[in-house]
Amino acid sequence: MLTITEVILFSLETLIMVCAIVLCVGALLGALISRTFLPPEQKRDLEQSLQLTRQELNQYQQDVAQHFAETSKLVHNLTQSYKEVHEHLAKGAVELTNSEISRKIIAAGEGTLNLEGTSIEGAAVEPPKDWAPKTPGESGTLSEDYGHDEEEPVHQPPHVPVPKKAG
C-alpha cells in the first residue's frame, strides 16, 4: 500500500500532454455550451435584420420595375402625341395652303417619324477628332511652322538709346 508520504513522479512530457488534452476538451465543452445557451434574442435580431433587408430589396426592385413601366408608357404617349401633331399640321397644310406648299410640307415631314425603318448602318459615322481638320496645302496644327506666316516680317521693337549716367 502507498502511504501519503510517497510521491508519484511523472515525466515532464506526460504532464504537458495531459494538460494539453484537458485544455482542448475544456475549450470544446465551453464552445458547445456557449453555442447551446447563447442568448436566442441575438440570433433572432440577426434573422429579423436579414428579413427586413430582403424586404427592402424586394420593394426597391418593384419600384424600379414600376418606374420603367411608367416611363415606357409615357414615351409611348409622347410618340402618339407627336404623330397626332404631325397629322394635324399636315391636314392644316393641305387645307390652308396651295398644293405646291402642302406637298413640300408633307414631303419634308414624311421622313421624320419613320421609326420602324430607321437604321444607322449605312450612315457614315466617324468618331470625333482631337484636332481641327486641315485643308489641303495648309500646315496642320501639330506642325512646327503652324501659325508662322512666312510673308509677314518679324517686327523688331524700335531701338531706344539708353542715356549714360554721369559718373
Secondary structure, DSSP 4 states (H G I P E B T S, - for coil): ---TT------HHHHHHHHHHHHHHHHHHHHHHHHHTS-HHHHHHHHHHHHHHHHHHHHHHHHHHHHHHHHHHHHHHHHHHHHHHHHHHHHHHHHHS-HHHHHHHHHHHHTTS--TT---SSS---PPPSS----TTSPPTTSTTTT--SSSPPPPPPP-PPPPPP-
